[in-house]
Amino acid sequence: MSKWLSAKAVKRIEYTIPEHPLLHACCGDDRFGDFRVDIRPDVHPDLVADITKPLPFSNNSFAAAFADFPWTAAWKKNIAAAMKELLRVAPIVYTISPWTYGSSRCELTEVKVLWQPGICPALLFSRYVKKKEAGQP
């Protein structure tokens, strides 16, 4: 006898992020967020930029950032630099990936797991909040 998992309706990611303005990094063809950044000009982001390098925004220019980093093992070496820059421009960073990233600059405050039959591994929708630095209120 086979067991089948039933699929449940899932809210789209952009509807679960209450903070605005929202920076959408590594946006690809997705069309949400108040400002979109990607390294690929062919997806027509608002800004073509490498998020592992300084972005042309002041500190805390956005209420939150969302990133759908590449899920390849080779890109993992870029995560620390990307998270550092996103946490500079926004106090909250959301990611979606098959793993959590972690950083000494932030706390992981929430993880939602989406597992769908036929897709391995599970996807993690994670919320990171920037830690206050010494001397900050």
N, C-alpha and C positions, 0 to 999 in steps of 0.2 A: 504494500500500500504506500502510495506517495503522499507526502504532505506538501501543500502549497502555501506559500506566504501571500497574504493579501496586501496589495499596495494601498497606502493611505494617501490622501491628498496632502501635499506639502506646500506650505507657503513659499513663495519665491523669496530668495535671500534678501533682496532689497526691501521687502516689506517687514522684515524682522529687525532692521536697523533703525532705531528711532532718532539717532543723532543727525543733525544737519547743520551746516553744510557737510557733505560727505565727499571725500576724495576716493575715487575708484582707481586703484593702481593695478597694473597688468590687466587692463579692462578687456582686451580683445574686442570681440564684436558685441559684447554686452552693452546695453544702452541705459545704464542706471548710474546714479550718483550725480552730484552737482558739478563735479569736475572730473574728467577722465584722463588718465595718464597711461601710456604704453610706449614701449621702445620701438614698436612697429608702426611706421607711418601708414601702412596700407589699411589699418583698421580705423583710421581717422579719429584719433583721440584729440582732446582739447590741447594736450601737450605731448610732444614726442620727447621722451626722456628715459634715462636709465635710473630706476628708483634706488639703485645701490650707491648712487652719487648724489651730492646735494641738489635738492629741487629748488626752484626759484620762488619759494614761499617763506614767509616769516614763521617763527615758532608758533605753534598752536593756531595756524590759519584755518584749520578745519576742526569741527567738533569730533569727527571720527574719520578713519580711513578703512577701506576694505581692499584686500588683496587676494587674488586668486593666483598665487605664485605657480610657476611651472612645477609639476609634480615629479620631475626627474631627479634622480639621486645626484646628478652632476650640478643641479641648480642649488642644492642644499648649502653649498659653500657660500652662496650669496645671501642667504637668509639673514645672517646677523647684520650685515650692512643695510639691507632693505628695511628690516625692522627698526634699526636705529634711526634711519631717515624718516620712516613713517611715524614713529613715536615723537620725532622732533616737530613734525607739522600737525600732529593730532594726538590728543591724550588717550584716545581709544583706538585700537586697531583690531579689526575683524579679519579672519582668514578662513579659507576653506581649502582643505587638503586631506590627504590620507594620514597625516601626522600632526602633532603639535610642535611648535617651533621653540618656544621658550626664549627667554632673554633675561639677563640680570636687570634690565631697565624696566621690566613690566611684570605684572602678575596675571596669570591665567585665571579669569574669573568665571568663565562659563564655557562649556563644551556641549554641543548638541551633536548627536550621532545620527547619520543617515546611512542606512544599509539597504541596498536594493538587490534582489536576486539577480545574479548574472554580472554584477559589478563588484570586483574585488580590488582593493579592500574597501572598508567602510569609509565614508567621508566625514570629516570632523569640521563643524562650523564653530570656530573658537573666538572668544572675545578676550583681548588683552587690555589691561589698563596700566598706563604709565605710572611708575612709582614716583613719589615725590622725592626730589633731591634735597640734600641737607640744606637747611636755610629757607626752603620754600614753605609758604603757609599751607 
